Amino acid sequence: MAFFKSMLIASLAWTNIACASEGLEVRSLAPGASSPAAEIEELDWLAGYWVGEGLGGVSRENIAPPAAGQIMGAFSQQKPDGSLHFYEFYLFMEIGDTVTLRIKHFSPDFVGWEKKEEFVEFPLVAIEGTTAFFDGLTWSVSDDGTLRSAVKLEGQDAPLQFRFDRATTD
């Protein structure tokens, strides 16, 4: 995980992005606490193709509906000049009686940031309506249908904020 954080922080420094001090709340799982009981269907509101902004460029999320205890997703981030910055492939998955989020990161030429057998994991903190709080990362769909996400990285004062609109094509 340290490698991922250092890679992302370095890439963010390259993009020279300032984080907004206000935005979506990000929570942490208390030390020694367990994730609450949850089922993957409680996150069905995430499904769809989303296009928006984050890190100074175009961001895209493609999130599948729940199937067999999992939700598969893919994220791509462009730099301000339109070139690709990085990809994420992820799974929301049931483990025991809860849900966790596992993410793998890739450069534009599909070289993994994490080792083959490793991933970044975000345990569930809470699901409240159409907001899911994972340890250090939040996803939320507002009443107007906007998807927002925020991630807190070590060394950053404020979470990185993303905003997406549901789309059918670019």
BELGIRA-V805184 format. One record per helix or strand of 2 or more residues. SS is the DSSP state (H for helix, E for strand). FROM is the first residue (numbers start at 1). LEN is the number of residues. Records with the same first field share a line. If there is no record, write none. Layout:
# BELGIRA-V805184
SS=FROM-LEN  FROM-LEN
This chain:
# BELGIRA-V805184
H=2-14  40-7
E=48-7  57-7  70-9  84-12  98-9  120-9  131-4  137-5  147-5  160-7
